[in-house]
């Protein structure tokens, strides 16, 4: 770079960075999510940010969104080192775009070290090579749970997912939300029963999955573009718009399964859906937190059974805030054995961005400190350090101001960072083992013995 040239230090498009108040909010939410995950016995793992491209493309997954070119090619002056390592430029690698496909590879790599059913959580960063725009990122944090079993996996694991979603979003307190549940076998079974060819079903599911974005008329048009007859397309539209209570929809589905031809898969899907709903109820999830929505399809190829999407009521334009489903063959792609799984994912970076913009969440204070010990005079610094440690040992977060400046400036500094209390100790207070405790929110200032200071601060913090 030529002398005098300016460096462009702006962040790359689609790659977010956070102010302290935003990062603290993310960590606060991560802690809530982690506690709920662990309360159901999920254990943490971490997979590499970079995977082999062939792993990420297993089962036809999101090839358009993969960020390519992450390849360990060394410069010419290190050719010998590259040859010695055995790495070649043909071993294409890419950044992981989700946690589920890497989980499948992880299980294949550690099959004999894991206990099944294997329940894990991950809260890692993933990457998507999509156009960056408001609320959409190329790098974002996903919070995932999955349970994977060998050969058979109880549908009660599917039922646990809405219970976990409910606990998380009630703890975050973001308002009313609705978990919409469906089963891919119900969709594929119905498509078969109305004569849709096997090789058209996946594309039909992808079209149906766009119902909310494009509306019923466009869905019908897109189905007809796939050479689906107008009569068949109309039946599909009518089917996915079936509404009513959970029990009413189940009754309607059973009736259809009894009166249509080739409904074995449809009947199986309805039975699975009924089992999952019963489990959700037994887990104590309130009726107003979930519903059956036959338009929920989830576009990824690997979903085979239960699918979920969660919507924030009154803010439906935000899209799904948590989604997932059951898959039967994804791990088997790597092992050649049946290993069913079910999981959900919260795109936390996207969710925070949307909720902040909608005013549903607010950032936290820029610092975790609850108290600032101000500097009245440098010769009292030993006292300030002892008092600060005394407060910390009582579980209170403290900033000690090492720089002496006018008291009003120190109050302003504390207030700007969201610190509520300032401890003031001058020579008279030090001599009598007292302090003045100032509440910056109310303006109140009280005299407190140093020995009583931790309890007084905790009492006022509530």
Secondary structure, DSSP 4 states (H G I P E B T S, - for coil): --TTPPP--SPPTTB----HHHHHHHHHHHHHHHHHHHHTT-EE----SEEEHHHHTGGG--GGG-EE----PPPGGGHHHHHHHT--TTS-EEE-S-SHHHHHHHHHHTGGG--SSEEEEE--EEE--S--BTTB-SEEEEEEEEEE-SS---THHHHHHHHHHHHHHHHHT---EEEEEEEHHHHHHHHHHTT--GGGHHHHHHHHTTHHHHHHHHHHHHHHHTT--HHHHHHHHHHHT--S-HHHHHHHHHHHHHHSSS-HHHHHHHHHHHHHHHHHHHTT--GGGEEE-TT---S-TTEEEEEEEEEETT-GGG-EEEEEEEESSTTHHHHSS---EEEEEEEHHHHHHHHHHTTSS----SS---EEE--S-GGGHHHHHHHHHHHHHTT--EEE--S---HHHHHHHHHHTT--EEEE--HHHHHTTEEEEEETTT--EEEEEGGGHHHHHHHHH-
